[in-house]
Amino acid sequence: MSGPKILLVASEALPFVKTGGLADVVGALPKYLTALGADVRVMIPKHSVVKERYQDELEQVAVSEVHLGWRRKYLGIQTMVLDGIRYYFIDNEDYFSGPVYRGGDAESEQYMYFCRAVLESVKLIDFTPDVIHCNDWQTGMIPMLLRTQYGLTAMNSIRTVFTIHNIKFQGMMGFGLMQDVLEIPDRYYAPRYVEANGCANMMKAGLVFADRITTVSPTYAKEILHPYFGMGMEGMLHARRADLVGIVNGIDVGEFDPRRDPALAVNYDTESMNLKWENKKTLRNRFGLKASIYDPVICMVTRMTPQKGLDLVQNVLEELLHSDLSFVLLGSGDRKYVNFFNYIAGKYPGKAGIYIGYSEELARQIYAGGDFLLMPSQFEPCGLSQMIAQRYGTLPIVRETGGLVDTVVPYNRFTKEGDGFSFGAFNAHDMQHVIRLALEVFRDKPTLNRLKKNAMLKDNSFMGSAKQYLDLYEEIG
């Protein structure tokens, strides 16, 4: 018996376009589902970066039109196969020639077009899915449109799964815009459907109409039932809690592999962890760090937003830098944090290395060359950095929230087991206390090496997640 036919739909996917962790997930999950026997295809917009890098490899599938109210918009469908996975790209220069996310009403219209275009494309490609797996608010209208406007078509049998990657971002707009573009009847502008806090809400449409709802860790699935984490969606999620499941993300362990990663100065594994020191030397030289090679390096690879706990770091970093340690950060984001870390770089040369921006190569060098990765998140649906760090033998120091709880086993000072460190309250002093504990363990080399080996041997692959998704698809298909 052949496996289910799955169309995975998202705004971005590696290796084609990435602005955040969503791309990592959509890039990795299909490989593991395919290995389990599912027939998986991926559909994303043909963003300008896709055109720039892959145009010569794309094949035209169909050309048509999408009706957006009174408008008639071009629809091109192009395709290519990469690593055994077939990808479809929705081509429209009006919507996808600029930024991946345009902001404001322009962004709302951009992804309402995408939702309509996905459903129209299903009629035109040689693939009728059993399940359309939607990801985040940019795809939230697909389950609603499928049930309310395509119910009398041959697509009526298609089921939908809607995955929340970060409930903070919901796709809100005036209902007039949603009605104008997608011809949504007045009766759906109500709290039981798409209305939330006086706005039409694309994520809510997905939560209401999808056959199943998933989110990216079991702990986050529990957290978002409460107002602090639910961002206004907790009521709807409570109503649908029987259809809500948390499936922790994984990482592509073939892609993130210290034995083969070409970005590293020296490759290594659990049997040659001494070679990790060579990567630490390279990292120290890259940032001009003057501390002894025998002193710890605490790292961060992060977006600079309040969610990531940077206010806690601001409160204690200067005090920590008076200890025998170095600090390295790679990230970009809010101006107040950029200013703070530039100040740190200027005041503590040789102690702090700061790179404002993003470099995938440098990120991997940090994962390999650091001793600890700090992730003091205010909330974290899943998080990938902590799992990548573990893969490279760099111990995460995390706050106990969301997927960080589900992926990091905190050090137990009595059994001396674990694969990282954690603290509970969102409090700078609690964070500082657990950092001090990690520094204490750093001096205990037998224990430190045991924790690093535990981290590197941990199965953070997507295979376990893929099996859970496959069970879910078969349950509703």
N, C-alpha and C positions, 0 to 999 in steps of 0.2 A: 504493500500500500504506500503510495507516495505521500509526502508530507504536505502540510497546508501551504497555500499560496498567499504570500504576505507582501503587501505594498507598504514600505516604510517611508513616511513622508515627513519632511522637516525643512527648515529654512536654511540649514547648512549641514555639511558633512565633510569629514576628511576623506581623501586628501585634497578635495576641490576648493573648499572655502571653510575658514574657521575664524570665529570671533570669541568662542568660549567652549566650555566642556560639552555642550550639546553636540558639536561637530565630532568630538572624540567618540561619543557613544554611538552616533549614527554611522560613523565610519567603521567601528569595530563589531557591533552587534550582528550585522548581516553575515559576516564570515563564520561566526559560531553557529548561527541558526542554520546556515547552509550545511555546515559539517554535521548537523543533527538531522538533515534530510528535508528541511523546509525549502520551498522555492521562493526565494526572497528577491525582490527588486526594490530599488531606492529611487525616490523622486524628490528633486530639489529645484529651486530656481536656477536659471542660467545667469548667475551673477557675472559682473564684468570680469572678475578674476578668473572665472571658469573659461570665459571666452578667450582671455589673454593666454592661458596656459594650455588649453585642451582643444581649441577650435579645430585643429587639423585632424583630430581623432574622432570627432563627433559625426554621427550619421543622422540625416534627417529621417524622421519617422512619419510625421504628418504636419500639415498646415491647416489651421481652421480659425474660427472666431470664438471669442467668449463674450456673452451678453452680460454686461454690467448695467442693469436697469436699461436706460435708453441708449447706452453706449455700445459700440461694437469694437472690441479690442482684439488685436492680433494674438493668435496662439500658435506658437511653434513648439514641436516636440522633437527633441534630439536625444540620441542615446549613444552609449559606449559601454564596453565590458572592461572592467578592471579587476584583476585578482579573482576572476571567476564570478564577480557580481555584476549584474546589469543595472546601470544607472540611467534614469530618464531626467532630462533637463527641460524645464518650462522656460521657453524663450519669449521674452517681450522686452524690447529696448526701453519702452516708456517706464516700466516698473523696475527693471533689474540692471540698468546700465550704470546706475550710481551706487550709493552706499548700500550695503547689505540691509541696514536698518535706517530708514530715512528720518524717523522721528515724527511725532504728531499725527495729524490726519493723513499726511502723505504715506506714512508707514502703515496706518490702518488700511488705507485703500490698496496699498501694495500687496498686503497679505490677504485681503478679501479677494482680490483678483487671483492670487495663488490658490486659495481654497476652491474657488469656482473652476479654475483651470485644471486642477488635479482631477476633479470629478468629470469634467469634459474630456480629459485625456484618457481616462479609463475606457471611454467608448471607442477610442481611436488606436490604442496600442493592442498588440496581440497578447494580452495578459489580463485576465479577469480575476482579481484577488478574492480570496475567501475573507480576508481581513485587511482593512486599511489601518495601519498603526500610525496614529498622529502624535506629534511631539510639540508640546508647548503651545502658547496662545496663537502663534502664527498659523496653526493648522486647526484651531478650535472650531471654525465654522463648518468644517467638513462633516462631522457627525450630524450636525443640525440640518445642513442642506440635504444630506443623503436621506434623512428620515422625512423631512418636510416637503422637499421639492423633487425628489427622485424616487419616491416610494412606489409609483406605478410603472416604473421602468424595470428592465432586466437587472438593474443594480440593486434592487430591493433586498436581495439575499446577502449582500455584503455586510459584514459586521465591522465594528470599529472598536479600537482600543485607543484611549487618550492618556498619554504620559505627561505628568507634571514634572518638569525638571527644576523649575523655580517658580513658586506660586506668587512671588512678589510682582512679576511682570505678567499683565493680564490682557493687554490689548483693548483699552477702554476708549470710547468715542461717544459722540452724540448719536442718539438712535436715528436721527434724520439721515446721517451719513450711511449708516449700515442699511437702512431701508432703501435709500436711493441706489446704492451699489448692488445690493443682493436681493432687493425686492422682498424684504422680510415683512410680513403682515403685522399690523398694529398689535394684535393680540399677544404676540411674543414679547412685547416690551412690558414685561411683568417680572416680579421677583422670582417666580418659579421657572422663568426661562432665561432671558439674556440681560435683564435689568439688574444693576447693582450700584447702589450709591448714586443714583441719578444719571447713570451712564449705561450705554450698551457695552457688553463685556464679552469679548471673543472667547476667553478662557472659560467663562461660565457656560457658554453655549456647548463647549466640549464636555464639560462636567455633567451637564443635564442630559445630553443626547447620546453620548458614547455608551456602548454596551458594557465596557469595563473601563475602570480608571486605575492607572498605576502611578506610582511615584518611585523615586530612585533610591529609596532605602526603607526598610521596615520602621525604623525609628521616626523618620520624617513623616511616614504615613500616619503615625499616631500623633505627632506634634501638630500637623496641620488641621486636626480636628478641634484645636483650641485657638481662641482669638489671637493670641500673641503671634502665632506662626501662620494662621490660616488666612490672614490678609483680607478678611471679609468673606471668604469662601467657606468658612468652617460650617455654616449652617447647611449649605448645599452638600458638603462632603459628609456631614452627619446623616443627612437624608439618604445618601448613597453609600454609606459605609460598608454595606454588604457587598458592594461591587468594587471596593477600593482595596488594593493590595500594594505593599511596598516590595520592590525587587531591587536589591542593591546593584549598582553599576559595577562593572569590572574595568579592566584595562586590557589593551591589546598587548599581551605578553610577548608576542613576536616583534612588535614595534619597540617596546620598552624592554630591552634585554641588555644588561651590562656585559654579557659575554660577546656581543656582536655590534653594539652601538658604535657607529663610525664617528660620532661626535666626541667620544671619550679619548683622552690621551692614552690610556691603557685599558684594555678590556679585562674583566675579572669575573669570578663567580664565587660561590661559597667556599670552594676549596683553595681559592687564591685571593682571599680578602685583603691580604697584605698589599696587593696591587692597587687597592682603593686609595692607598696613601699617595700614589703617583698622581691620581686625579685631584686629590686635595692639594698637592703641591702646585699643580697647574692652576687650580682655582685661586690659590693664594697669590700666585704670580700675576694672574689676570687682573686682580684688584689691588695689587701692591700691599697685601697684608703683611705686617711685620711680626706678628706674634709667632711663637714657636710652633713648629709643625705638630708638637705634642699637646697643644692647646686646642680646645674645641672650636668648631665653626658652626654657628647657628644661622640657618638660611630661611628665606621666605621667597616663594615664587607665587605672586598673587596679583589680583586686581586690587587697586587701592580704593576701596569703598568701605563705609562703616560696617557692612555685613562681615567683612573679613577680620574684624577685631583690631583694626589698626589703632583705635583710640587706646586700647589697653597697652599696645606696644609703645605708643608715645609716652605713656605714663612712667614706664620703667626702663626704657632702653638705655638712657644715659647712665643710669645707675649700674646696669648690667655691663656696660662697656668699660667700667672701671675694674671689672674682674678680668681674669686671664682667659679671654675668649675673643673671637672675632664675629662680626655680623655681616651677612651678605644678603642683599635684596634685589630681586628682579621684578619689576612691575610698573604699572601705569594706572592713572585714574584721576581721582579728585585732586584738585589743585592744592588743597590744604595739606594733604599727605605728601604730595610731591615736594612741596616747600619744606616740610619737616625733614624728609629724608635727605634732601639736598643739603640742608643745614647740618645734619648728622655727618654726611660725607665730608663737608668742609671742616667741621670741628674735630673730627676723629679720623684724620688720615692714617692709614696703616692699621686701623681697627675696624673700620666699616667700609664695605664696598657696595656702592649703590649704582644700579643700572636702571634708568627710567626709560621704559619702552618694553618691547618683547622680542626675544630671540629664542627660537626653538632649540638651536644648538647650545646656546648659553644655559638655557633651562636644564638641559640634560647634563651639562657639565656641573651645574650646581647640585642636581640630585646625586651625582656620582661623587662630587668632591666635598660635600657637606657632611657634618656629623649628625646634626639634628635639623629637622624641618619644622618650623613654627607655624601652626594654623589655629589661632585663637578665635575662631569664627563665632559671631553672634548667633547665626543660624547657618546650616550647611546641608542642603538637601541630600547630597551624597559626598561630593568632593572626589577629585581624582589625584590631586597632588600627593596626598598622604599615601595612596597605594603605589604611585610611581616611586616615591621616596623609599618605601619599603622594598620595592623590587631592586633598588640600587644600594640597599644596605644603609640607608640614612633614616634614622629613627624619628618618626613624627611626634611632635608635642602638640596635642590638640585639646580643644574644649569639647566636653561631652554633649554633643548635639547632633541630630540628624545622622547622616551616614558616617560621621567620624566615630560615633559610638559603635556602629556596626562593623567597622573595618579595622579598628585599632584596639588591641588587647593591652590595657595599661600594665606597666611594670608593677609586679608584686614584690615588695621588699622582703617578704618572708620566704616565698618560694623562689624568688629571683627569676620568675618567668615573665613573658610578655613580648610584645613587638613594638612598643612605643610608650608614650606617657600621656596622661590626660588629667584635666581638672574640670570641676563641675560648674561653679558659679561664674558668671560673666563678670569677672573682677580682676583687676590688674595684679593685686597682691596674691590671689590664688594662682594666677598664671606664673608670677615670679617664683612662688614657692615650688611649683612643679618643675620649672626650669632649673632651679637650684638642685632639686633631686636628680634631674638628668645630668647635671654637671658632676654631681657626686658619683653617679654610676659611671660616668666617663672615666673617672680615675680608677675604677675597678675593672681592669681590662678583661678578665675572664667572664664577668657578667656582661660587660658591654658587647663582647664578641658573640656571646650566646644570644643576646637580644637581636643583634644584627643578622645573625644566621637565621633566627626565627623569622625575621622580617623578610629576608630574601627567599626563604622557602615557602612563604605563605602563598596559597593559591588565590591570587587576585584576578585571575582571568575571567573572561565573560562567559565561560562555559556553564557555570552554575546558574548565572542569570538567564542565559539563553534557554536552558532547560525549563526554567520557570515560565518564561514567555511562551515557549512552545506548548507547554501544558495549558496555558491560558488561551492561546489561539485555538487549540483543539477543543477546549471546553465550550467555546462560544461559536465555533465555525460550523 
